[in-house]
Amino acid sequence: QHNPLISTINVWTFEISLNSALYASDSSLLVVKGVPSWLHGKWTSDRMLRASVDTGDVRLLLVSDKNGLITFDITRDSVIKSNTLYLLSITFTNPSTAQTPAHLEIKTFGSFEIPYTPLLAREFEAYGVEGGSVPGLVIVPVFLSASIFQTVPLAGARNRLNIHFTTNAAFSLGSLVGIG
């Protein structure tokens, strides 16, 4: 995922590569299991998604989004070619409360069946959050520490206020910090 912060736009990107082609004419489906309940029905994109690859797109139709599962139908005239890496991205808004990471699995139906296989998350820092790239992790940004002190206590003297703070997430360009 791209953003682990509450109430922000987020993108999950799935990388899919199969050792055998999956054809639309066989009513082929991709099923993702373990989707958090807060994510169901929260897509900001339409129901038609594209899995991109250098040689073209595969059109996928979101046919079901309930009970911890997302089911995609490979639309007519599409094929997921063997040994080709496809990227499938979905966009949504994170919830307003902290969430634990999701444990996602993927399965195929159609010209052949692959049983549920864990989707491996690439763990890296996102928005200053260690492991923030793990799908489903949502955090509430907080100050971990904050202090303020002045340099000169004399009336009428030039003074400087020094403010030090640490947070559990990085600030993005243009962020404002209020002092009150």
C-alpha positions in Angstrom: 0.0 0.0 0.0 1.1 3.6 -0.5 -0.3 5.4 2.6 -0.9 4.1 6.1 -2.4 7.3 7.6 -6.1 7.6 8.8 -8.7 9.3 6.6 -6.3 9.6 3.5 -6.4 8.4 0.0 -4.6 5.0 -0.3 -3.7 2.7 -3.1 -3.1 -1.1 -2.9 -1.1 -2.5 -5.8 -1.1 -6.3 -6.4 1.6 -7.9 -8.6 0.3 -11.0 -10.3 2.3 -13.5 -12.3 1.1 -17.0 -13.2 2.9 -20.0 -14.7 -0.1 -20.7 -17.0 -2.4 -18.4 -18.9 -5.9 -17.6 -17.5 -8.5 -17.0 -20.3 -11.7 -15.0 -20.0 -13.6 -17.6 -22.2 -13.2 -20.1 -19.3 -15.1 -17.8 -16.8 -11.8 -17.1 -15.1 -11.9 -15.4 -11.7 -9.3 -13.9 -9.4 -10.3 -14.0 -5.8 -8.6 -12.0 -3.0 -9.4 -13.3 0.5 -8.8 -11.6 3.9 -10.0 -8.1 2.8 -10.8 -6.0 6.0 -14.5 -5.3 6.5 -13.8 -1.5 6.6 -12.7 -1.7 2.9 -15.8 -3.3 1.4 -17.7 -0.9 -0.8 -15.1 1.9 -0.3 -13.6 1.9 -3.8 -13.2 5.3 -5.3 -12.7 3.8 -8.8 -15.4 2.3 -10.9 -16.1 -1.5 -11.0 -13.9 -2.0 -14.1 -10.2 -2.2 -13.3 -7.2 -2.8 -15.5 -4.2 -4.9 -14.7 -1.4 -3.2 -16.5 1.5 -4.8 -18.3 4.0 -3.5 -20.9 2.2 -5.4 -23.7 -1.3 -4.1 -22.9 -4.1 -4.3 -20.3 -6.2 -7.1 -19.0 -9.7 -5.9 -18.2 -11.1 -7.1 -14.8 -14.6 -6.6 -13.5 -15.2 -6.4 -9.8 -18.1 -8.8 -9.4 -18.3 -9.2 -5.7 -17.1 -7.3 -2.7 -18.3 -9.0 0.6 -17.5 -11.4 3.4 -13.7 -10.7 3.3 -13.5 -11.5 -0.4 -13.0 -9.5 -3.6 -13.8 -11.3 -6.8 -12.6 -10.1 -10.2 -13.9 -11.6 -13.5 -11.5 -11.5 -16.4 -13.6 -9.8 -19.1 -14.2 -11.0 -22.6 -11.3 -11.0 -25.0 -8.8 -10.7 -22.1 -6.2 -13.1 -21.0 -3.6 -13.2 -18.2 -0.6 -14.4 -20.0 1.8 -16.9 -18.4 5.1 -15.7 -16.9 4.1 -12.0 -17.3 3.9 -9.6 -14.4 0.7 -7.7 -14.1 0.0 -4.8 -11.7 -3.5 -4.3 -10.4 -4.2 -1.2 -8.3 -7.3 -0.2 -6.3 -7.9 3.2 -4.8 -9.9 3.9 -1.6 -9.9 6.1 1.5 -8.5 4.8 4.7 -10.8 4.6 7.7 -10.7 7.2 10.5 -9.5 4.7 13.1 -6.3 2.7 13.5 -6.3 -0.8 11.8 -4.0 -3.8 11.9 -2.5 -5.3 8.8 -4.6 -7.6 6.6 -3.5 -11.1 5.8 -4.4 -11.4 2.1 -4.5 -14.5 0.0 -5.3 -15.0 -3.8 -6.9 -17.8 -5.7 -7.8 -18.4 -9.3 -10.7 -20.3 -11.0 -11.2 -21.0 -14.7 -8.9 -22.7 -17.1 -7.1 -24.0 -14.0 -7.4 -23.5 -10.3 -4.7 -22.4 -7.9 -5.6 -22.8 -4.2 -5.4 -19.9 -1.9 -1.9 -18.6 -1.7 -0.7 -15.9 0.7 0.0 -12.5 -0.9 3.4 -11.5 0.2 3.6 -7.8 1.3 6.7 -5.9 0.5 7.6 -4.2 3.8 9.1 -0.8 3.6 8.7 2.6 5.2 5.7 4.6 4.0 5.1 8.2 5.3 7.8 7.6 7.8 6.0 4.6 9.3 8.2 1.4 9.5 6.3 -1.3 7.6 3.7 1.3 6.5 3.5 -0.4 3.1 1.8 -3.5 4.5 -1.8 -3.6 3.2 -4.4 -2.8 5.8 -2.2 -1.1 8.4 -3.7 2.2 9.3 -2.2 4.4 12.0 -3.3 7.6 13.8 -0.5 10.1 13.6 0.5 11.3 17.1 3.3 13.3 18.7 5.6 10.9 20.6 7.4 13.8 22.4 7.3 17.6 22.3 9.2 20.3 24.2 9.6 24.1 24.0 12.1 26.5 25.6 13.2 30.1 25.2 16.8 31.4 24.9 16.4 34.7 26.9 14.0 35.3 29.8 14.6 39.2 30.0 11.8 41.6 29.1 12.5 43.5 25.9 15.3 41.2 24.9 15.5 39.5 21.5 14.3 35.9 22.3 14.1 32.7 20.4 11.6 29.9 21.0 13.0 26.4 20.3 10.5 23.7 19.6 11.4 20.0 19.3 9.0 17.2 18.6 8.9 13.7 17.2 6.0 11.9 15.6 5.1 8.4 14.6 4.7 9.4 10.9 6.5 11.8 8.5 5.1 15.2 7.6 4.5 15.7 3.9 5.5 18.9 2.1 3.1 21.7 3.0 2.1 20.3 6.4 1.3 22.8 9.1 2.1 22.4 12.8 0.0 24.6 15.1 1.3 25.8 18.5 -1.2 26.9 21.0 
